[in-house]
Amino acid sequence: MDVAPLLGTLLGGLIGVGSTAFVDRLRARRDQDDRWQELHRDAFGRYLTAVSEASLAMRQALRVAQLAGQDVSPAVHESLVRSRVYSAYHNLAVVAEESVVAQANDVLIALERARDLLIAGVGLEAPEYRDARATLLAQLARLRDDMRRVLGLKPVRPLPDGSS
């Protein structure tokens, strides 16, 4: 009996099963990478949105309290708490790499610094607040660039006015 056809069939079957397993493994890996990419994109977007909304809410709360002749401290403080920036930060800290979390923390500290200045009565046009806001925006730009790096995207070029 000639075993060559039997060995050829067996070898062909092994190659077929092996290549199918290999392709399935590659597909599973790609799907997992896609899920992680989406998870990062979602956490990054939520954090950046929360920071932007918190910054805007603090300035609006200050204006409203000033127009009403009320103490600005509770309004500004509450606007930051209600912004969900802290929960977005903690969500980000669970999924992001160390450099992104460190920069997100720096952004949060800069946001709190701006809040503290507003609560202390420093106006929106005061040099101290403008410096704090410029620091916040610069740190946000660095954070966005690092987030884009993690996502495999190129950094955003600054706009002609120097912002990004």
Secondary structure, 3 states (H helix, E strand, C coil): CCCHHHHHHHHHHHHHHHHHHHHHHHHHHHHHHHHHHHHHHHHHHHHHHHHHHHHHHHHHHHHHHHHCCCCHHHHHHHHHHHCCHHHHHHHHHHHCCHHHHHHHHHHHHHHHHHHHHHHCCCCCCCHHHHHHHHHHHHHHHHHHHHHHHHCCCCCCCCCCCCCC
